[in-house]
Amino acid sequence: MLLDKYLPRIEFDSYEDFKSNFRITYPDNFNFGFDIVDEWAKQEPEKKALVWCNDHDEERTFTFTDISRLSNQAANYFKSLGVKKGTVVMLILRRRWEYWVCAVALHKIGAILIPGSLQLSKKDLIYRGNSAKIHTLVCVDDSYVIQQVENAQPSVPSIQHKILVGGKRDGWHNFAEEFSAYSEEFPRPTGEDATSAMETFLVYFTSGTTGDPKMVVHNHIHPLGHIITAKYWQQVQENKLHMSVSDSGWAKFGWGKIYGQWICGAVIFAYDMDKFIPTRLLEKLQQYKVTTFCAPPTMYRFMLQEDVASYDLSSVATFATAGEPLNPEVYYRWQELTGKEIREGFGQSEGPVLVANFPWITPKPGSTGKPSPLYDIVLRKDDGTESGIREHGALVIQNLKTAYPIGLFTGYYQNPEMTEEILGGGSYCPHDVFETDEDGYYWFVGRNDDVIKCSGYRIGPFEVESALIEHPAVLECAITAAPDPIRGQVVKATVVLTKGYRPSDALTKELQDHVKHTTAPYKYPRIIEYVDELPKTLGGKIKRAQIRKEDAIKSK
C-alpha cells in the first residue's frame, strides 16, 4: 500500500481524532507520475488502474504497468515536439482513455497541464491560449472542438502543435500513430530537468459566473491533498471500481478520476458517455458492479426520474456528491430506493474537498459535513468576527503563513498581483456563506452575492431551493434576487418541471404555498418563472448571476 509512504497514520477512531492527528509527509521531489503510477507498476505489475468503456461497445482495461509504459512513450513523444519542464499543454479529451496517459506523461516531464472542456469556443480558446501561452493542444476528434481550435489558432501565436486523438486530419499530428513509435522507457529527469514539489504542476481555468476565468495554480503535491477527497470522503477501496461522473475538462475530474483514487490503489471506472442518459448510467453501475460513486446533485435528481429500484446497485458501498448543494428531498428519496445515504462534500477548483461527510460522521441531509483536517477553517461575519452557531458567515481558510496546507492552490498563474491580493494576508476566502449547528456541522447558505436581502431579511437560496425540490413538480430550480421597487429585492424561483407537469397560475400558487408551509413564510418566491433548462457553467454549476443580470435588464 502506497499510503504508508505518505501517511504516518491511516486509520482513526473518530472525526476528532482524524481532525487532530491526520498528517501527510512527502519528499521534496514528489512526482505523481513516477512516485504513484510507476511505483504501483513496480510493486504490483498486474494491478488494475483503469477500466474504460463508451457508448459504442468499446472497452479497455489498463494496469498500472500499462499506464506507466504508455505514459513513457507519450512523454518521449511530447519531448520530441519541444515539450519540456514548464511548457504549457492543454488537453481537450472528454473521457478518452488517452487523457490518463497524456496527463501522466506531462507530469513526468514537468510540463504544465491545463484541462479543457469540449464546450470551449473560439473566444474561450483565444483567451486561454494567450493568457497561459499554450504551446501544444491535444484534442479529441470532435468536429466542434476541431473547428474552434482551428479558428482560434491564428490569434494564439504561442501554439506550436495540434495533436488529434481518435482520428486523422490535415494540419494535425496523429497521436495514435506517432506516439506508439517512441521508447517505452523514460528515465526520471535529473538536475534542472527534475521536478520539485513546489513547482507548477497544473492550472485550472475557473468557470466563474462573472468575468474572465482565473488561472488557478497547483503544485506537484496537490495530488496528495486528494487523499482526503478519495479515501476519507468518497471512501474508495483498493482494487475496487470507483466512478466519478465528470468530463476531463473540469477540476472534478482531478477530484474523482485520477489523483487521490490512484494514490489509494482504487481502480478508476471511466464511462465515456456521448451524453448523459440516466438509464444508461444506472445500467453501467449495475453491469460493472461499481463500489464507490460520485456525481453532482443534478444527476441524482435526473436518475430519480427513472425506476431506480429496478437496478441492482447493491455493489455500491458509498454514494457521494459535490458541485452544488444536495437537497434533503433527493437524499431521502435516494436512501429510500437504494438503502444508502449520499455523502455530500464541498470544495472548489482551488483545492481538494474542504468540508465533507467523513466516515465517522452520520450525515444530516442538507449539510456538507465537517471541515477537512488539512485546513484551519472558520466562518466570519462581515465585520471580521467569528460567526456563532446558526449565524451566517463566510468560509475562511486561515493561518496560511503558519503552515501552507497541502493541496490548496498556490496562486494565480502569471499574476503575482492577484496572488498577493487574494492570499497575501495569510488567509483565503472563497466567498461562500455557511452556518454551523450545535453539533459542528456546516450548512451551505449560498455564494455571498447570492444571498437575498429582502425587507430587512437575509435569505439563503439553498433553503428555498430545497423546499421547492420537495414538491413533485420541481426537477431543479434556482433561487435568486429579483429587483422590486418597494422591497428592493424579492425572492424569485426559476424552475424546471418534472415530466407530466405544465406551467400554470394554479401550479405557481401551489408551489408558493408549499414553500410557505415548508420554511419560514417570508422566504417564499414571489416570482416563479418556468424554463426548459437552467443556465450553467462549463463545470455544471447554476449561473445565478446570469439570471440576476437578465432580470435587471428586464426591469429597466
C-alpha positions in Angstrom: 0.0 0.0 0.0 1.5 3.3 -1.1 -0.4 5.3 1.5 2.1 4.1 4.1 4.7 6.2 2.4 2.7 9.4 2.9 0.5 8.9 5.9 2.1 8.3 9.3 -1.4 7.1 10.4 -4.1 5.8 8.1 -6.9 4.7 10.4 -8.6 6.9 13.0 -11.0 6.3 15.8 -13.3 9.3 15.4 -13.7 12.6 13.5 -12.0 14.4 16.3 -9.0 12.0 16.2 -8.9 12.4 12.4 -9.1 16.3 12.6 -6.3 16.5 15.2 -3.9 13.8 14.1 -4.1 13.4 10.3 -0.8 14.3 8.6 0.8 13.9 5.1 4.5 13.7 4.5 6.3 13.8 1.2 9.7 14.1 -0.5 10.8 17.4 -1.9 10.9 15.8 -5.4 7.4 14.2 -5.3 6.1 13.5 -8.8 2.8 11.8 -9.3 3.9 10.0 -12.5 7.0 8.4 -11.0 6.0 8.1 -7.3 2.5 6.8 -7.8 1.9 5.3 -11.2 5.4 3.8 -11.8 5.6 2.8 -8.1 2.4 0.8 -8.3 3.6 -0.8 -11.5 6.8 -1.9 -9.7 5.1 -3.2 -6.6 2.1 -4.9 -8.3 2.7 -5.3 -12.1 -0.8 -6.7 -12.7 -2.7 -4.2 -10.5 -5.6 -2.7 -12.4 -5.6 1.1 -12.8 -8.4 1.9 -15.3 -11.5 0.3 -16.7 -12.8 2.3 -19.7 -15.9 2.0 -21.9 -18.1 4.1 -24.1 -21.4 4.1 -25.8 -20.1 2.2 -28.8 -19.4 -1.1 -27.2 -15.7 -0.4 -26.8 -14.0 -1.4 -23.6 -10.4 -1.4 -22.4 -8.7 -2.3 -19.2 -5.3 -0.9 -18.2 -3.0 -2.0 -15.4 -0.6 0.5 -13.8 2.1 -1.2 -15.8 0.2 -0.3 -19.0 -0.2 3.3 -17.9 3.4 3.5 -16.9 4.6 2.1 -20.3 2.2 4.2 -22.4 2.9 7.4 -20.5 6.6 6.8 -21.0 6.0 6.6 -24.8 3.9 9.7 -24.7 6.5 11.6 -22.6 9.2 10.8 -25.2 6.8 11.8 -28.0 5.9 15.2 -26.3 9.6 15.9 -25.7 10.3 15.3 -29.5 7.8 18.1 -30.1 9.7 20.5 -27.8 7.6 20.0 -24.7 9.8 20.3 -21.6 9.6 21.2 -18.0 7.4 24.3 -17.7 5.8 24.0 -21.2 2.1 24.6 -21.2 -0.1 21.9 -22.7 -3.9 21.8 -22.9 -5.8 18.5 -23.1 -9.4 18.5 -24.5 -10.1 14.8 -24.4 -13.5 14.4 -22.8 -13.2 11.0 -21.0 -11.0 9.3 -23.6 -8.5 6.8 -22.0 -5.7 8.8 -23.6 -6.3 11.6 -21.1 -4.8 9.5 -18.3 -1.8 8.5 -20.5 -1.1 12.1 -21.6 -1.6 13.6 -18.1 0.8 11.2 -16.5 3.3 11.8 -19.3 3.1 15.5 -18.8 3.5 15.2 -15.1 6.7 13.1 -15.6 8.2 15.7 -17.9 7.2 18.5 -15.5 5.1 20.3 -18.2 2.1 22.4 -17.0 -1.2 20.7 -17.7 -4.3 22.6 -18.4 -7.5 20.6 -18.7 -10.1 21.9 -21.3 -13.8 21.3 -21.9 -15.3 20.3 -25.2 -17.6 23.3 -24.9 -14.8 25.8 -25.2 -15.5 28.3 -28.1 -13.0 30.1 -30.3 -13.2 33.1 -28.0 -12.6 30.9 -24.9 -9.6 29.3 -26.6 -8.0 32.6 -27.7 -8.3 33.9 -24.1 -6.9 30.8 -22.6 -4.2 30.3 -25.2 -2.8 33.8 -24.9 -3.2 34.1 -21.1 -1.3 30.8 -20.5 0.9 30.8 -23.6 -0.3 27.4 -24.6 2.3 25.5 -26.6 0.5 22.3 -27.6 -3.1 21.2 -27.8 -4.2 17.6 -27.6 -7.8 17.2 -28.7 -10.4 14.5 -29.2 -11.7 14.0 -32.7 -14.8 16.1 -32.4 -16.0 18.4 -35.2 -16.9 21.3 -32.9 -13.6 21.1 -31.0 -11.6 20.9 -34.2 -13.4 23.9 -35.7 -12.9 26.1 -32.6 -9.2 25.2 -32.3 -8.5 25.9 -36.0 -10.4 29.2 -35.9 -8.6 30.3 -32.7 -5.0 29.3 -33.7 -4.2 32.3 -35.9 -4.9 34.5 -32.9 -2.7 32.5 -30.5 0.9 32.7 -31.7 2.2 30.5 -28.9 0.5 27.3 -30.3 3.1 25.2 -32.0 1.4 21.8 -32.2 -2.1 20.4 -32.5 -2.5 16.7 -31.8 -5.6 14.7 -32.6 -6.8 11.7 -30.7 -9.1 9.2 -32.3 -8.9 10.5 -35.9 -6.9 12.0 -38.7 -6.9 15.5 -40.1 -4.6 17.6 -42.3 -2.6 20.0 -40.2 -2.9 17.9 -37.1 -0.5 15.3 -35.6 -2.0 11.8 -35.3 -1.5 10.8 -31.6 -2.1 7.0 -32.0 0.3 6.6 -35.0 3.1 8.9 -33.7 3.4 8.3 -30.0 3.5 4.5 -30.4 6.8 4.7 -32.2 8.6 6.0 -29.2 10.6 4.2 -26.4 8.7 2.6 -23.5 11.5 3.8 -21.2 11.5 7.3 -19.8 14.1 7.8 -17.0 13.3 10.2 -14.2 14.8 13.6 -15.1 17.7 14.9 -13.1 19.3 18.2 -12.5 17.5 21.2 -13.8 15.0 19.0 -15.6 13.8 17.3 -12.4 10.6 18.5 -10.8 10.3 19.8 -7.3 7.2 19.6 -5.1 6.6 23.4 -5.1 6.8 23.9 -8.9 3.7 24.4 -11.1 2.0 21.2 -11.9 -1.5 22.0 -13.1 -3.5 25.1 -14.0 -7.3 25.2 -13.9 -9.3 28.0 -15.6 -12.1 28.5 -13.1 -15.5 28.7 -14.7 -16.7 31.7 -12.8 -20.2 33.1 -13.1 -18.9 36.6 -14.0 -15.8 38.0 -15.6 -12.9 36.2 -17.3 -11.9 32.9 -15.8 -8.9 33.0 -13.4 -5.9 30.7 -13.8 -5.6 28.7 -10.6 -2.1 27.2 -9.9 -1.5 23.9 -8.2 2.0 22.5 -7.4 3.2 18.9 -7.6 2.0 17.9 -4.1 -1.6 18.8 -5.0 -2.5 15.2 -5.7 -1.6 14.2 -2.1 -4.3 16.6 -0.8 -6.8 14.5 -2.7 -6.1 11.5 -0.3 -8.7 13.3 1.8 -11.1 13.5 -1.1 -10.7 9.9 -2.2 -10.1 7.8 0.9 -12.0 9.7 3.6 -14.9 11.3 1.7 -15.6 9.1 -1.3 -14.3 6.2 0.7 -12.7 4.4 -2.3 -11.4 0.9 -1.7 -8.2 -0.6 -3.0 -8.6 -2.7 -6.2 -12.3 -1.8 -6.4 -14.0 0.3 -9.0 -14.6 4.0 -8.3 -16.7 6.2 -10.6 -16.9 10.0 -10.6 -19.1 11.4 -13.3 -17.0 14.2 -14.8 -15.6 15.4 -18.1 -11.8 15.7 -18.0 -12.1 19.5 -18.6 -13.3 20.1 -15.1 -11.5 20.2 -11.7 -13.9 17.5 -10.5 -12.0 15.1 -12.8 -8.9 15.7 -10.7 -11.1 15.3 -7.6 -12.5 11.9 -8.6 -10.9 10.3 -11.6 -7.1 10.2 -11.1 -5.1 11.6 -8.2 -6.4 10.5 -4.8 -8.0 7.4 -6.2 -4.8 6.1 -7.7 -2.8 7.0 -4.7 -5.2 4.8 -2.7 -4.9 2.0 -5.2 -8.5 2.2 -6.4 -9.5 1.3 -10.0 -10.9 4.2 -12.0 -14.1 3.3 -13.9 -14.5 5.7 -16.8 -17.6 5.7 -18.8 -17.0 7.9 -21.9 -20.7 8.8 -22.5 -21.8 10.7 -25.6 -24.4 12.4 -23.5 -25.9 11.9 -20.0 -28.8 9.5 -20.2 -29.9 8.5 -16.7 -30.9 4.9 -17.5 -27.5 4.2 -19.3 -25.6 5.4 -16.2 -27.7 3.2 -13.9 -27.0 0.3 -16.3 -23.3 0.9 -16.1 -23.3 1.0 -12.3 -25.2 -2.3 -12.3 -23.2 -4.0 -15.0 -19.7 -3.2 -13.7 -20.5 -3.5 -10.0 -19.0 -0.2 -9.1 -18.1 0.1 -5.4 -17.9 3.9 -4.9 -19.7 6.5 -6.9 -19.8 10.3 -7.0 -21.9 12.6 -9.2 -23.4 16.1 -8.9 -26.8 16.5 -7.4 -28.4 17.3 -10.7 -27.6 13.7 -11.9 -29.1 12.2 -8.9 -32.3 14.2 -9.5 -32.5 13.1 -13.1 -31.8 9.4 -12.1 -34.6 9.7 -9.6 -37.0 10.4 -12.6 -36.3 6.8 -13.6 -37.1 3.5 -11.9 -34.0 3.4 -9.7 -35.3 0.5 -7.7 -35.3 -1.8 -10.7 -31.5 -1.6 -10.9 -29.2 -3.7 -8.7 -27.0 -1.1 -7.1 -26.1 -3.3 -4.1 -22.4 -3.3 -5.1 -22.1 0.5 -4.3 -20.9 0.9 -0.8 -20.7 4.7 -0.8 -22.5 7.3 -2.8 -21.1 10.9 -2.8 -21.9 14.2 -4.3 -20.5 17.7 -4.8 -20.7 20.6 -7.2 -24.0 22.1 -5.9 -25.8 21.6 -2.6 -27.7 18.4 -2.2 -31.4 18.9 -1.4 -32.7 16.9 1.5 -35.5 15.5 -0.6 -33.1 14.0 -3.0 -31.1 12.5 -0.1 -34.2 10.9 1.4 -35.6 9.5 -1.9 -32.2 8.0 -2.8 -31.8 6.4 0.6 -35.3 5.0 0.4 -34.7 3.4 -3.1 -31.1 2.2 -2.5 -30.8 1.8 1.2 -27.7 4.0 1.1 -27.1 7.6 2.1 -25.4 10.2 -0.1 -22.3 11.8 1.5 -22.0 15.4 0.4 -18.8 17.3 0.1 -17.8 20.9 -0.6 -14.8 22.4 -2.3 -13.5 24.3 -5.3 -11.0 24.2 -8.2 -8.7 25.8 -5.7 -8.2 22.7 -3.6 -9.3 19.2 -2.6 -12.5 18.7 -0.6 -12.8 21.4 2.2 -15.8 20.2 4.1 -17.4 16.7 3.9 -19.3 13.9 5.5 -16.4 11.8 6.5 -16.7 8.1 7.7 -17.2 8.9 11.4 -19.9 11.4 10.7 -23.6 10.5 10.4 -24.8 12.7 7.5 -27.5 15.2 8.2 -29.5 15.7 5.0 -28.7 19.2 3.6 -25.4 19.5 5.5 -22.0 19.4 3.8 -20.5 17.8 6.9 -17.4 19.0 8.8 -14.0 20.6 7.8 -11.1 18.6 6.4 -8.1 18.2 8.7 -5.9 19.7 6.1 -7.3 23.2 6.7 -7.9 25.6 9.6 -11.4 26.7 8.6 -13.6 29.2 10.4 -16.8 31.2 9.4 -16.5 35.0 9.7 -19.2 37.7 9.7 -18.9 40.9 7.6 -17.2 42.7 10.5 -14.5 40.1 10.6 -15.6 38.4 13.9 -16.2 34.7 14.0 -19.8 33.6 13.4 -21.7 31.9 16.2 -24.0 28.9 16.0 -26.7 29.4 13.3 -25.1 32.7 12.2 -24.2 33.3 8.6 -20.5 33.6 7.9 -18.1 33.5 5.0 -15.9 30.4 4.9 -12.3 31.3 5.5 -9.1 29.1 5.4 -6.8 30.8 7.8 -3.2 30.6 9.1 -1.7 30.0 5.7 1.6 31.6 6.8 1.9 29.2 9.7 1.9 26.1 7.5 0.6 26.3 4.0 -1.8 23.4 3.5 -1.2 20.6 1.1 -3.5 20.6 -1.9 -4.5 24.2 -1.7 -3.8 26.4 -4.8 -0.7 28.5 -4.6 -1.8 31.5 -6.5 -2.8 32.6 -10.0 -0.7 31.8 -13.0 1.4 34.7 -14.3 -0.4 37.1 -11.9 1.6 37.9 -8.8 -0.6 41.0 -8.1 -3.8 38.9 -7.8 -2.0 36.2 -5.9 -0.9 38.8 -3.3 -4.3 40.3 -3.1 -6.1 37.0 -2.5 -3.5 35.1 -0.5 -1.1 37.7 0.8 -2.9 38.3 4.1 -2.4 34.7 5.2 -5.9 33.5 4.6 -8.2 32.6 1.7 -11.9 33.4 1.5 -13.8 31.7 -1.4 -16.9 33.9 -0.7 -19.2 31.0 0.2 -21.6 31.6 3.1 -22.3 28.9 5.6 -23.7 28.5 9.1 -22.9 25.8 11.7 -25.2 24.0 14.0 -24.8 22.8 17.6 -23.0 19.6 16.5 -20.4 21.4 14.4 -22.0 20.5 11.0 -21.7 23.1 8.2 -24.7 24.1 6.3 -24.3 25.9 2.9 -26.3 29.1 2.6 -25.1 30.4 -0.8 -22.4 32.4 -2.5 -22.0 35.8 -0.8 -23.5 37.6 -3.8 -26.4 35.0 -4.0 -27.8 35.8 -0.5 -31.0 37.8 -0.9 -31.7 40.9 1.2 -35.5 41.4 1.2 -37.4 43.8 3.6 -34.6 43.5 6.2 -34.3 39.7 6.0 -31.3 37.8 4.7 -32.4 34.7 2.8 -30.1 32.0 1.6 -31.1 30.5 -1.8 -30.4 26.9 -0.9 -33.0 26.6 1.9 -35.7 27.9 -0.5 -34.5 25.6 -3.3 -34.6 22.6 -1.0 -38.2 23.5 -0.1 -39.2 23.7 -3.7 -37.4 20.5 -4.7 -39.6 18.6 -2.2 -42.6 19.3 -4.5 -43.0 16.5 -7.1 -43.4 19.1 -9.9 -39.9 20.5 -9.5 -37.0 18.8 -11.1 -34.5 21.5 -10.4 -34.6 25.2 -9.6 -32.5 28.3 -8.9 -33.4 30.9 -6.3 -32.2 34.5 -7.0 -33.0 38.0 -6.0 -35.2 40.0 -8.5 -35.5 43.8 -8.4 -38.6 45.2 -6.6 -39.5 48.9 -6.3 -40.8 48.5 -2.8 -38.8 45.8 -1.1 -35.6 46.4 -3.1 -35.3 42.7 -3.8 -37.8 39.8 -3.8 -37.2 36.0 -4.0 -37.5 34.6 -7.5 -37.6 30.9 -8.4 -36.5 29.8 -11.9 -38.0 26.3 -12.2 -37.5 23.2 -14.4 -40.6 21.0 -14.2 -40.6 17.2 -14.0 -42.3 15.0 -16.6 -46.1 15.4 -16.7 -46.3 19.0 -15.3 -47.0 22.1 -17.2 -46.8 25.8 -16.1 -50.0 27.4 -14.8 -51.1 30.1 -12.4 -52.6 27.3 -10.2 -49.2 25.5 -10.1 -47.4 28.7 -9.2 -49.7 29.3 -6.2 -49.3 25.7 -5.2 -45.5 26.0 -5.2 -45.6 29.2 -3.3 -47.9 27.7 -0.7 -45.7 24.7 -0.5 -42.7 26.9 0.4 -44.7 28.9 3.0 -45.5 25.6 4.8 -42.1 24.1 4.4 -39.9 27.0 5.6 -40.4 30.5 7.0 -43.3 32.1 5.1 -41.4 35.3 4.3 -38.9 33.2 2.2 -41.5 32.1 -0.4 -40.8 33.1 -4.1 -43.0 36.0 -5.1 -42.0 35.4 -8.7 -41.8 31.9 -10.4 -40.5 31.6 -13.9 -40.7 28.2 -15.8 -37.8 27.3 -18.1 -36.7 24.2 -20.0 -33.2 24.3 -18.5 -31.1 26.4 -16.2 -28.1 28.3 -17.4 -24.9 26.6 -16.1 -21.2 27.0 -16.2 -18.9 24.6 -18.0 -18.5 22.9 -14.7 -22.2 22.3 -14.3 -23.0 25.0 -11.7 -26.1 27.1 -12.0 -25.4 30.6 -13.2 -27.4 32.6 -10.7 -25.5 35.7 -11.6 -26.7 35.4 -15.3 -30.4 35.1 -14.1 -30.0 38.2 -11.9 -28.4 40.1 -14.8 -31.2 39.2 -17.2 -33.8 40.2 -14.6 -32.1 43.5 -14.0 -32.2 44.3 -17.8 -35.9 43.3 -17.9 -36.8 45.6 -15.0 -35.4 48.7 -16.7 
